[in-house]
Amino acid sequence: MLKNIYANIRRCLHHGILDIRYGCKLLRGCKESRFKYLGAYCTASSNYFVLAKLIGKISINETDVIVDVGCGKGRVFNYLLSLKLKNKFIGIEIDQQITEETKQRLKKYPNITIIHGDILENIPDNATIFYMFNPFNDVIMRKFKEQIEKKFKYREVTIIYYNSKHLDIFFNDPKWDLEMFNPYDLDDYQKYSAAILYYRPYL
């Protein structure tokens, strides 16, 4: 019991410090999407400890362009900034109100661009790494996969997929290699699974 209380206090302090350090605002809670009719799920802020584990499992080069699909309030960018990375970061967010709030919060970081729109119509040509926290339903996920394969026919991309509800869409496809993690691998108190997806079209 005391161990759990200590872990919760430590998590809250750690998350609060990073939230305030990058953008001066606490990022917490889950907000139902106004775009459920388009297949979008709620806006939620990822756990920093889990982000550290997942992002730590990939190599990020200085030329990589990192895209947060359904970036919400932008906590993923907070974490990337804490790593002192100078890469270009792009957030795609379907809710214009959240887009504007996140733009304002992170406006002093010139390497961050927040775009309002549907990811299916706004996949950046220069993207190399994508991050997703279960942003949409299986129908949109299937379309997203198809768009990735259409746009990046001749080069690899990597997707970090946290709370990977629709991972089965990528199963048994030779163009995709999957590295899967259960909640115990991630020490995730929310008990979400995750995966890193490697798209290798020419293998």
BAFI-3210 file (N, C-alpha, C; in Angstrom, 3 decimals, decimal comma, padded with zeros to 6 digits):
// residues 203
n [1|2|3|4|5|6|7|8|9|10|11|12|13|14|15|16|17|18|19|20|21|22|23|24|25|26|27|28|29|30|31|32|33|34|35|36|37|38|39|40|41|42|43|44|45|46|47|48|49|50|51|52|53|54|55|56|57|58|59|60|61|62|63|64|65|66|67|68|69|70|71|72|73|74|75|76|77|78|79|80|81|82|83|84|85|86|87|88|89|90|91|92|93|94|95|96|97|98|99|100|101|102|103|104|105|106|107|108|109|110|111|112|113|114|115|116|117|118|119|120|121|122|123|124|125|126|127|128|129|130|131|132|133|134|135|136|137|138|139|140|141|142|143|144|145|146|147|148|149|150|151|152|153|154|155|156|157|158|159|160|161|162|163|164|165|166|167|168|169|170|171|172|173|174|175|176|177|178|179|180|181|182|183|184|185|186|187|188|189|190|191|192|193|194|195|196|197|198|199|200|201|202|203]
n.u [000,825|001,816|003,953|002,677|001,448|003,699|004,780|002,786|002,901|005,507|005,282|003,353|004,715|006,988|005,793|004,393|006,475|007,846|005,728|005,233|007,726|008,069|006,182|004,537|002,125|-000,065|-000,603|-003,049|-005,483|-008,364|-009,993|-013,037|-013,397|-014,600|-014,947|-015,797|-017,518|-016,004|-014,289|-012,363|-010,675|-010,590|-008,803|-005,776|-003,081|000,123|001,980|004,928|006,985|006,519|006,808|009,551|010,588|009,625|010,497|013,148|013,819|014,255|016,350|017,206|018,059|019,782|018,579|016,031|012,486|009,923|006,667|003,703|000,799|-002,351|-001,832|-002,787|-002,479|000,242|002,205|004,076|005,922|006,975|008,461|010,339|011,668|012,866|014,904|016,736|016,702|017,032|015,579|013,104|009,798|006,481|003,096|-000,076|-003,383|-006,825|-008,748|-009,505|-009,538|-007,943|-005,616|-004,895|-004,479|-002,312|-000,384|-000,004|001,009|003,460|004,874|007,348|009,264|010,989|011,352|009,074|006,034|002,592|-000,201|-003,462|-005,851|-006,895|-005,173|-005,010|-004,975|-002,812|-000,222|003,098|005,542|008,219|008,381|009,742|009,552|006,785|004,496|001,911|-000,902|-003,216|-005,096|-007,364|-010,168|-010,480|-011,134|-010,133|-007,489|-006,761|-006,938|-004,984|-002,664|-002,660|-002,251|000,310|001,802|001,373|002,474|005,143|006,826|009,389|011,096|011,992|009,894|009,169|006,889|005,763|003,559|001,451|-000,790|-002,024|-004,535|-005,461|-003,639|-003,683|-004,204|-001,812|-000,697|000,780|001,702|004,178|005,630|005,801|007,450|007,048|007,521|006,531|005,082|004,085|002,054|003,600|006,193|006,565|006,212|003,721|001,227|-001,317|-001,815|-001,601|-000,899|001,768|003,533|006,270|006,445|007,918|008,262|009,142|009,398|010,756|011,844]
n.v [-001,209|001,336|001,472|001,771|004,243|005,888|005,547|006,742|009,394|010,067|009,801|011,785|014,120|014,070|014,129|016,548|018,424|018,258|018,949|021,644|022,776|022,759|024,662|025,575|024,558|022,250|019,007|016,818|014,188|012,992|013,844|013,710|013,237|015,614|014,662|012,074|010,966|010,876|008,905|009,439|009,079|009,770|012,649|012,288|012,422|011,112|008,814|009,843|008,138|005,789|006,747|007,262|004,663|003,530|005,325|005,169|002,763|003,012|004,302|007,635|009,791|012,850|013,886|012,920|013,271|013,791|012,798|013,412|011,759|012,887|014,824|016,188|017,804|017,948|016,561|014,606|016,063|017,635|015,698|014,928|017,354|017,502|015,732|017,160|017,231|018,399|017,983|018,204|018,533|017,498|018,019|016,605|017,446|016,955|018,491|021,791|023,722|022,552|022,337|025,074|025,838|024,211|025,055|027,657|027,113|025,935|027,748|028,980|027,269|026,751|024,492|023,030|022,244|022,612|021,232|021,716|019,359|016,444|013,451|011,670|013,258|014,796|013,704|014,191|014,645|014,365|012,852|010,540|009,150|008,137|008,838|007,434|007,505|005,480|006,851|006,711|004,827|001,378|001,441|003,899|003,487|001,433|002,784|004,699|003,118|002,235|004,672|005,353|003,314|003,935|006,512|006,235|004,506|003,705|003,918|003,434|003,724|004,400|003,498|004,347|002,888|003,331|002,075|000,120|-000,663|-001,569|-003,230|-005,590|-005,089|-004,820|-007,287|-010,224|-009,061|-008,786|-006,466|-005,133|-005,090|-006,096|-005,119|-006,025|-005,029|-005,782|-004,495|-004,979|-005,043|-002,374|-001,221|-000,073|001,490|001,941|-000,169|-000,516|-001,928|-001,928|-001,173|-001,229|-000,394|-001,300|-000,189|-001,647|-001,499|-002,647|-005,077]
n.w [000,000|000,956|-000,795|-003,269|-002,874|-002,609|-005,183|-006,729|-005,831|-006,595|-009,372|-009,979|-009,171|-010,840|-013,397|-013,200|-012,910|-015,411|-017,119|-016,370|-016,826|-019,612|-021,154|-019,143|-018,004|-016,491|-017,705|-017,967|-017,435|-019,342|-022,255|-023,852|-027,326|-029,691|-032,127|-032,514|-034,326|-036,564|-036,058|-034,160|-031,019|-027,437|-026,090|-024,512|-022,117|-022,461|-020,385|-018,881|-017,966|-019,358|-021,955|-021,891|-021,789|-024,223|-026,287|-025,769|-026,901|-029,579|-032,218|-032,609|-035,045|-035,934|-038,178|-038,240|-038,507|-036,366|-035,777|-034,083|-033,935|-033,602|-031,537|-029,340|-026,235|-026,294|-024,772|-025,470|-026,925|-024,898|-023,522|-025,504|-025,844|-023,353|-023,679|-024,999|-027,734|-031,079|-033,258|-035,929|-034,947|-035,422|-034,861|-035,359|-035,152|-034,787|-033,579|-033,566|-031,512|-029,486|-030,956|-031,313|-028,643|-027,954|-029,785|-028,831|-026,275|-026,812|-028,310|-028,165|-029,055|-031,828|-033,406|-033,366|-034,900|-035,068|-036,485|-037,612|-038,486|-040,402|-040,045|-042,180|-044,366|-043,986|-043,701|-043,169|-045,716|-045,114|-042,847|-040,488|-038,114|-036,260|-033,613|-031,668|-029,548|-029,344|-031,256|-032,920|-034,364|-035,598|-038,313|-039,289|-038,603|-040,331|-042,775|-042,331|-042,221|-044,891|-046,184|-045,281|-046,490|-049,142|-049,408|-048,567|-050,301|-050,845|-048,692|-045,223|-042,311|-038,863|-036,327|-033,190|-031,130|-028,712|-026,218|-027,862|-029,465|-031,930|-033,165|-034,562|-037,206|-038,459|-038,406|-039,876|-042,214|-044,461|-044,903|-042,581|-039,494|-036,159|-032,810|-029,761|-026,607|-023,325|-020,563|-018,260|-019,181|-019,536|-017,110|-016,590|-014,968|-015,880|-017,410|-020,223|-023,385|-025,852|-028,930|-031,239|-034,533|-037,489|-040,630|-043,569|-046,670|-048,871|-048,222]
ca.u [000,000|002,704|004,743|001,834|001,277|004,974|004,909|001,852|003,437|006,692|004,814|002,706|005,741|007,807|004,985|004,101|007,683|008,075|004,628|005,427|008,993|007,896|004,873|003,908|000,749|-000,223|-001,297|-003,545|-006,880|-008,805|-011,100|-013,742|-013,247|-015,792|-014,909|-016,022|-018,207|-014,955|-013,442|-011,328|-010,858|-010,399|-007,485|-005,167|-001,645|000,903|002,797|006,328|007,843|006,339|007,455|011,001|010,893|009,360|011,389|014,496|014,036|014,556|017,450|016,773|019,148|019,524|017,774|014,686|011,342|009,052|005,278|002,755|-000,511|-003,302|-000,858|-003,458|-001,856|001,655|003,124|005,175|006,932|007,658|009,466|011,401|012,446|013,674|016,072|017,590|016,707|016,813|014,872|011,825|008,649|005,217|001,890|-001,296|-004,505|-008,077|-009,565|-008,858|-009,351|-006,764|-004,477|-004,495|-003,952|-000,989|000,485|000,309|001,807|004,801|005,244|008,741|010,151|010,864|011,413|007,779|004,929|001,326|-001,078|-004,858|-006,363|-007,028|-003,879|-005,056|-004,732|-001,700|000,985|004,233|006,396|009,554|008,272|010,488|009,093|005,451|004,048|000,451|-001,553|-004,559|-005,815|-008,614|-010,708|-009,839|-011,370|-009,157|-006,153|-006,509|-006,691|-003,679|-001,661|-002,652|-001,647|001,753|002,373|001,288|003,366|006,537|007,014|010,793|011,939|011,460|009,432|008,942|005,725|005,620|002,108|001,146|-002,200|-002,146|-005,804|-005,749|-002,372|-003,932|-004,227|-000,453|-000,246|000,901|002,049|005,643|006,251|005,837|008,005|006,449|008,110|005,395|005,366|002,918|002,176|004,663|007,448|006,636|005,870|002,623|000,139|-002,577|-001,948|-001,720|000,139|002,377|004,337|007,018|006,191|008,957|007,800|010,273|008,666|011,524|012,419]
ca.v [000,000|002,497|001,476|002,329|005,670|006,524|005,540|007,738|010,723|010,251|009,992|013,084|015,158|014,008|014,590|017,961|019,217|018,335|019,718|023,075|023,217|022,967|025,176|026,210|024,109|020,842|018,267|015,605|013,869|012,493|014,648|013,071|013,944|016,120|014,115|010,631|010,559|010,681|007,796|009,883|008,745|010,893|013,259|011,900|012,709|009,890|008,675|010,143|006,983|004,866|007,397|007,059|003,280|003,283|006,124|004,650|001,524|003,311|005,239|008,891|010,531|014,294|014,232|012,356|014,148|013,023|013,236|012,904|011,626|013,208|015,272|016,690|018,909|018,014|016,052|013,890|017,060|017,961|014,675|015,029|018,549|017,203|014,976|018,143|016,950|019,572|017,523|018,814|017,825|017,918|017,459|016,682|017,389|017,176|019,470|023,087|024,392|021,963|022,735|026,453|025,871|023,581|026,007|028,760|026,611|025,553|028,693|029,448|026,233|026,883|023,205|022,359|022,723|021,961|021,374|021,302|018,630|014,990|012,852|011,004|014,278|015,651|012,961|014,950|013,909|014,146|012,117|009,280|008,476|008,535|008,406|007,409|006,936|005,021|008,080|006,538|003,465|000,433|001,845|004,941|002,892|000,708|003,795|005,301|002,149|002,287|005,943|005,236|002,446|004,650|007,675|005,857|003,256|003,349|004,125|002,928|004,608|003,729|003,970|003,962|002,777|003,097|001,708|-000,377|-001,392|-002,108|-003,744|-006,736|-004,617|-004,928|-008,670|-011,053|-008,249|-008,878|-005,141|-004,572|-005,851|-005,629|-005,424|-005,799|-004,901|-005,809|-003,457|-005,287|-004,611|-000,913|-000,764|000,864|001,300|001,992|-001,496|-000,450|-002,573|-001,029|-001,828|-000,415|-000,934|-000,928|-000,368|-001,919|-001,849|-003,328|-006,313]
ca.w [000,000|001,014|-002,017|-004,323|-002,595|-002,955|-006,646|-007,265|-005,523|-007,452|-010,745|-010,070|-009,094|-012,055|-014,527|-013,013|-013,171|-016,862|-017,714|-016,110|-017,420|-021,051|-021,525|-017,983|-017,824|-016,169|-018,755|-017,340|-017,690|-020,651|-022,766|-024,951|-028,597|-030,369|-033,477|-032,438|-035,553|-037,569|-035,615|-033,209|-029,617|-026,510|-025,943|-023,242|-022,035|-022,248|-019,191|-019,190|-017,712|-020,484|-023,099|-021,764|-022,147|-025,637|-027,130|-025,534|-027,653|-030,977|-032,467|-033,214|-035,667|-035,952|-039,349|-038,131|-038,298|-035,487|-035,915|-033,092|-034,582|-032,553|-030,519|-028,149|-025,506|-026,648|-023,751|-026,127|-027,271|-023,644|-023,238|-026,504|-025,508|-022,167|-024,146|-025,691|-029,169|-031,927|-034,453|-036,260|-034,391|-036,030|-034,259|-036,162|-034,216|-035,511|-032,847|-033,769|-030,229|-028,847|-031,792|-031,007|-027,277|-027,945|-030,495|-027,920|-025,161|-027,260|-029,358|-028,075|-029,586|-033,285|-034,097|-033,226|-035,728|-034,755|-037,646|-037,429|-039,629|-040,404|-040,369|-043,482|-045,388|-043,552|-043,365|-043,715|-046,659|-044,556|-041,581|-040,371|-036,903|-035,821|-032,293|-031,559|-028,373|-029,705|-031,614|-033,669|-034,419|-036,512|-039,708|-039,610|-038,515|-041,581|-043,804|-042,025|-042,682|-046,357|-046,584|-045,023|-047,524|-050,418|-049,410|-048,347|-051,041|-051,032|-047,511|-043,972|-041,248|-037,589|-035,581|-031,784|-030,958|-027,295|-026,081|-029,251|-029,530|-033,259|-033,675|-035,445|-038,591|-038,987|-038,333|-041,084|-043,376|-044,513|-044,972|-041,233|-038,373|-034,915|-031,516|-028,875|-025,183|-022,455|-019,523|-017,302|-019,812|-019,494|-015,752|-016,828|-014,003|-016,605|-018,021|-021,679|-024,185|-026,834|-029,957|-032,194|-035,857|-038,446|-042,005|-044,442|-047,889|-049,905|-047,711]
c.u [000,865|003,554|003,956|001,629|002,538|005,145|003,998|002,356|004,620|006,268|004,205|003,718|006,562|007,037|004,714|005,284|007,938|006,977|004,875|006,680|008,829|006,449|004,044|002,439|000,729|-001,074|-001,769|-004,995|-007,141|-010,037|-011,735|-013,629|-014,597|-015,918|-015,036|-016,686|-017,225|-013,985|-012,378|-011,690|-010,547|-008,962|-006,941|-003,673|-000,877|001,744|004,274|007,250|007,745|006,960|008,959|011,380|010,721|010,318|012,832|014,821|014,315|015,746|016,884|018,004|018,777|018,668|016,344|013,651|010,282|007,655|004,429|001,366|-001,590|-002,553|-001,503|-002,731|-000,341|002,635|004,298|006,294|007,676|008,781|010,633|012,279|013,354|014,924|017,066|017,696|016,379|016,066|013,625|010,717|007,377|004,066|000,709|-002,475|-005,805|-008,948|-008,869|-008,613|-008,111|-005,513|-003,973|-003,909|-002,533|000,033|000,940|001,248|003,253|005,396|006,706|009,743|010,015|010,891|010,097|006,737|003,679|000,354|-002,485|-005,317|-006,434|-005,690|-003,885|-004,772|-003,485|-000,472|002,182|005,130|007,735|009,534|009,113|010,048|007,724|005,224|002,524|000,051|-003,000|-005,457|-007,173|-008,987|-010,043|-010,013|-010,341|-007,738|-005,804|-006,190|-005,332|-002,546|-001,532|-001,987|-000,138|002,408|002,365|002,312|004,839|006,815|008,460|011,686|011,204|010,892|009,189|007,733|005,796|004,129|001,806|-000,372|-002,689|-003,361|-006,021|-004,490|-002,569|-003,945|-002,865|000,075|-000,152|001,111|003,576|006,362|006,444|006,441|007,482|007,271|007,069|005,805|004,066|003,102|003,290|006,037|007,681|006,446|004,732|001,461|-001,234|-002,845|-002,263|-000,581|000,678|003,151|005,145|006,903|007,257|008,458|009,009|009,744|009,424|012,133|011,543]
c.v [001,267|002,624|002,096|003,827|006,443|006,618|006,587|009,157|011,039|010,541|011,381|014,227|015,228|014,569|016,092|018,851|019,362|019,121|021,218|023,598|023,550|023,388|025,709|025,828|022,628|020,160|016,945|015,378|013,387|013,275|013,947|013,907|014,414|015,519|012,587|010,117|010,363|009,571|008,162|009,471|009,961|011,419|012,919|012,198|011,448|009,971|008,903|008,934|005,962|005,451|007,152|005,650|003,046|004,048|005,675|003,398|001,755|004,254|006,473|009,622|012,008|014,728|013,697|013,452|013,332|013,632|012,593|012,944|011,794|013,726|015,821|017,870|018,975|017,476|015,292|014,862|017,531|016,970|014,765|016,252|018,291|016,397|015,870|017,864|018,223|019,208|018,361|017,926|018,398|017,230|017,641|016,485|017,787|018,247|020,831|023,827|023,871|022,327|024,116|026,561|025,303|024,443|027,113|028,298|026,371|026,539|029,118|028,423|026,192|025,558|022,433|023,041|021,931|022,270|020,898|020,559|017,137|014,388|012,201|011,970|015,110|014,863|013,692|014,085|013,538|013,362|010,843|008,458|009,033|008,037|008,460|006,847|006,644|006,171|007,881|005,060|002,621|000,811|002,892|004,390|002,143|001,686|004,469|004,395|002,197|003,564|005,940|004,422|003,118|005,776|007,290|004,500|002,776|003,664|003,697|004,060|003,745|004,345|003,437|004,021|002,350|002,950|001,173|-001,286|-002,104|-002,633|-004,877|-006,350|-004,783|-006,362|-009,297|-010,234|-008,207|-007,532|-004,528|-005,565|-005,242|-006,063|-005,042|-005,822|-004,993|-004,769|-003,711|-004,919|-003,116|-000,352|000,249|000,577|001,335|000,696|-001,451|-001,228|-001,560|-001,843|-000,783|-001,124|-000,408|-001,234|-000,484|-002,407|-002,694|-004,631|-007,524]
c.w [000,000|-000,246|-003,164|-004,133|-002,975|-004,470|-007,275|-007,028|-006,434|-008,889|-010,921|-010,047|-010,372|-013,248|-014,410|-013,325|-014,669|-017,561|-017,571|-016,799|-018,903|-021,340|-020,382|-017,790|-017,491|-017,232|-018,154|-017,745|-019,108|-021,064|-023,953|-026,214|-029,129|-031,770|-033,476|-033,719|-036,713|-037,165|-034,609|-031,786|-028,748|-026,553|-024,562|-023,293|-021,671|-020,980|-019,549|-018,988|-018,839|-021,753|-023,073|-022,193|-023,644|-026,542|-026,955|-026,321|-029,133|-031,056|-033,149|-033,728|-035,758|-037,136|-039,274|-037,894|-037,556|-035,500|-034,828|-033,722|-033,515|-031,340|-029,261|-027,540|-025,679|-025,629|-024,354|-026,490|-026,026|-023,382|-024,218|-026,250|-024,311|-022,518|-024,886|-027,188|-029,948|-033,211|-034,720|-035,700|-035,018|-035,305|-035,198|-035,211|-034,925|-034,861|-032,905|-032,457|-029,513|-029,626|-031,410|-029,602|-027,224|-028,683|-029,555|-026,817|-025,561|-028,272|-029,308|-028,606|-031,111|-034,045|-034,004|-034,101|-035,373|-035,894|-037,292|-038,683|-039,387|-040,829|-041,744|-044,624|-045,086|-043,109|-043,975|-044,603|-046,055|-043,245|-041,616|-039,164|-036,524|-034,391|-032,268|-030,201|-028,768|-030,176|-032,281|-033,792|-035,504|-037,975|-040,133|-039,549|-039,797|-042,714|-043,593|-042,499|-044,208|-046,859|-046,376|-046,140|-048,894|-050,502|-049,337|-049,005|-051,027|-049,837|-046,248|-043,104|-040,008|-036,906|-034,152|-031,471|-029,525|-027,130|-027,428|-029,429|-030,858|-033,948|-034,677|-036,917|-039,259|-038,992|-039,730|-042,358|-043,437|-044,589|-043,580|-040,246|-037,080|-033,711|-030,465|-027,411|-024,399|-021,344|-018,517|-017,862|-019,602|-018,091|-015,800|-015,884|-014,685|-017,383|-019,523|-022,329|-025,201|-027,855|-030,709|-033,539|-036,818|-039,851|-042,918|-045,788|-048,889|-049,425|-048,093]
res [m|l|k|n|i|y|a|n|i|r|r|c|l|h|h|g|i|l|d|i|r|y|g|c|k|l|l|r|g|c|k|e|s|r|f|k|y|l|g|a|y|c|t|a|s|s|n|y|f|v|l|a|k|l|i|g|k|i|s|i|n|e|t|d|v|i|v|d|v|g|c|g|k|g|r|v|f|n|y|l|l|s|l|k|l|k|n|k|f|i|g|i|e|i|d|q|q|i|t|e|e|t|k|q|r|l|k|k|y|p|n|i|t|i|i|h|g|d|i|l|e|n|i|p|d|n|a|t|i|f|y|m|f|n|p|f|n|d|v|i|m|r|k|f|k|e|q|i|e|k|k|f|k|y|r|e|v|t|i|i|y|y|n|s|k|h|l|d|i|f|f|n|d|p|k|w|d|l|e|m|f|n|p|y|d|l|d|d|y|q|k|y|s|a|a|i|l|y|y|r|p|y|l]
***
